[in-house]
Amino acid sequence: MEISIGQDYTVETIVDKQKTALSIGSGTLDVLATPAVAALMEEAAWKLVAPYLPDGITTVGTKISIDHIRATAEGKKITAKAVLIEMTDRKYVFEVSVSDEKGIAAKGIHERFTVKADRFMEKARS
């Protein structure tokens, strides 16, 4: 089975203290932090692609552009969704979003590239 354009993947979580702007250091309020939004979007994207990759191959995030539209308070449930919209050779492009009970809280585009995990780590360490 191959991955195809239009496939999607979602992850759900609760906005806990560790995901707030105050805890992460990106602001002074106990609301979902933009860096936490980006991390959730990336999680949905890599989990979408991972089952289709050969052993030893993984993806790394190389670009993310998001609009964080509105705040989500601590304790609220959020869902991150990644939809594959483009793939070429080693590059995957996703439309990503994070929603809560009020609707979309953030949306954007995310790119990932495949790499050989061991070789990538060797380069990172050197």
Residue, then its C-alpha position, 0 to 999 in steps of 0.5 A: m500500500e502506498i501513501s497518496i495525496g489527500q490522506d490525513y492523520t489526526v492527533e488529539t491532546i489536552v492543553d496542559k500546563q506544559k503546552t502553555a505560552l507561559s511554560i514554554g516561554s513564548g508568552t505570559l499567558d496560560v493558553l496554548a503556545t504557538p510552538a506547541v501548535a507547531a509541534l502538534m502539526e508536525e506530529a500529525a504529519w510525521k505520523l501520517v508518512a511514517p508507516y509508508l517509509p522503509d526501515g531506516i528512513t524517517t522524515v524531518g521537518t524543514k519548513i512550517s508556516i502557520d497562522h495562530i488564529r485564536a487562543t485555546a485555554e488550558g484544559k481544552k481538548i485540541t486536535a491536530k490534522a495533517v493532510l498530504i497535499e504534495m509529494t515529490d521524490r523525498k519531499y512531502v507537503f501538508e496542509v495542517s490545522v489545529s482545532d478545538e471545540k470552537g473550530i480551527a485555532a491555527k492553520g498552515i503548511h508544513e514540509r518534511f523531507t525523507v532522510k536516512a536516520d543513521r546518516f542524518m544523526e552522524k552528520a548532526r553529531s559531527 
